[in-house]
Amino acid sequence: MLYVGMDVHARTTTMCILNDNGREVKTVTIRGSWKKVLKELGRIKEPWQVAFEASCGYGYLHEKLSAMAERVLVAHPGHLRLIFRSKKKSDRVDAGKLAKLLYLGEVPTAYVPKVEVRAWRSLIERRQGLLRERTRTKNGLRALMRSHGLVCPKGLWSTKGLTWLAEQELPTEMDTLQREVLLEQFHSVQGVMRKVEKVLKQVADGHPGVALLRTIPGVGIRTAEAVIAYVDDAHRFHSLKAAGAYFGMIPCQDQSAGKNHLGHITRQGPPTVRKLLTEAAWQGIRHSPQIRAYFERIQQDNPQRRKIALVATAHYMLRVMVSMLKSGEVWRYGAEAADALAVDSVQATAPVPKASDNPVAIPA
């Protein structure tokens, strides 16, 4: 058995190959596309395993290598840095480290979802990017109007409000051009967002887990789909604490002897899910006595603990979601539970299939 460690980049890839005794057989740098790398690996006659660090395109490489190698491991970049803290860093050194970890069976692996789930995640992130762009455009239009003493009416982004924006007389041609450009950007982003949200809704409507999570007060379609897309298989988390750690919702810890200091949350994992969970927590606090009671218990009537309590509530809702995805049970408190039981598409007695078991069909 040969052990291959790869340091992968867009235009160069360095491979280090170890034999059964852990000794270096070959280290080579391949310049060119990943097709050249796969061709070089295809020339290996003996059985081999391979490990490489997760980066852009890791899913594609994982699928191609899985058809060739005995075993393929994708290393977690953050955990690798914790294992190897060295001031000497190069592609050859990194490839050698990965090969040695693979030989020792100590590669800190990262989860690799199927291509459909990766596409789902990517589209969710694309919507978030469009949302940020739309917000910047709105702020630009408001600032332009305010700079000329114009007070924007309520409902500025309705048809009536946009007509008002287009009809305002501005003092210079440059200001008029700026308004036209911003309005054109706004309408363009709105059109693209409608297309993206239409496809996301079709995908969400076809997944039973989305309907299940939406039985939680305050959880809408955007939050439910993001959690499911990034969780994929809820059973891969051995504990609810592991799920919180994956999404960066647990606090940093500095413990030594009798002292234990807990700081801010780690913020690891997808920030989009944390953002949506925080928004859902606010809605849950408003609409659910149980969620509000949890929030108030953490806050302890102290305004300084408001943000801490909000993040803790979002973490609590995440743990509830993962538990529901594992068990298939709906939200079970008060009147909300009675309404939730009326959801026909939810099977309350069987675990919800993971996202990769429900192909994400993207319409043409």
C-alpha positions, 0 to 999 in steps of 0.5 A: 500500500502506498500513501499519497499526500497532495498539496493542491492548488489551481495551477500546481499540485505537489505529491509526496508518496510513502511506502509501507514502511513510511519512507518517502518514495517520490515527491513531485510537483505537477504543473497544469490542470487537475487532469494532469494530476489524475493522469499521473496518479493513474500510472501508480500500479500498487494500491494507494490511499490519498489525502489532501486539504479541503479547498475550492473544488475539493468535492470534484477531486474527491469524486474523481479520486474515489474511483481510482484510490483504495481510500480518499480522505479530505483533511480539515484545514483548521485542524491541520494547522493545530497539528502542524505549527511550523515556521517552515512551510512549502508545498513539498513540506505540506504534501509530506505532512499529509502523507505522514498523517495518512500513513499514521491514520491521523488525518483530521477529516472533513465531511464531503457532501454529494454534488447535489448538496454542494450545489444547494449550498452554493445557491444559498450562498449566492442568494446571500451575496445578492441580498448584500448587493441589494442592501448596498444599492438601497443604501446608496439610493437613500443616501443620494436622496438625503444628500439633496434634502429629500425625505423618502416616503414609507414603502420606498421599495414598492412600485409607488415608492420606486416611481417616486424615486424615478420622478425626483428632480435632481440638481445635476446630470451626474446625480441623475445618472447615479440614480438611474444606475442605482435603480437599474442595479436594484431592478437587476438584482431583484430579478435575479433574486426572484429566479434564485428564490424560485429554484430554492423554493422548489428544492425546499418544497421537495425535502421533508426536513424543511417542512419539519423544521418550519414547525418551530416558531420563528423558523422560515424556509430560508433558515430551514433550508440552510440548516438542512443543506449544511447538516446534510446527515444529522446522524454524522454528529455524535452529539448535539454539542458536536453540531454546535461546534460544527456551526461555531456556536460554542464559546472559546474555552481557556481552562487551566487548573481551577480556572475556566474562562469561556469567551466569545463563540468560535465562529467556525463553520458557515456564517450564513447559518449563524446569521439565519439562526440569529434572525430565527431566534428573534422571531422565536422569542416573539412568537413562542413562550418556551423560546422566550423563557429560555432567552429570559433565563439566560439574560437574567434581567441584565441588558448587558447579557442580551447578545449573549442570551440571543446567541445562546437561544440560537444555539438552543434552536440549532440543537433542537433542529438537529434532534428533530432531524434525527428523530423525525418529530415535530415541534411539540410545545403548546398550540404550535404542536397541534398546528405542526401535526397537521403538516401532511408531508412530515413523518413524525415516527421516522427519521428524516432522510439526509439531504443527499438522499433527496436529489436537488433538482435544479430546473433548467 
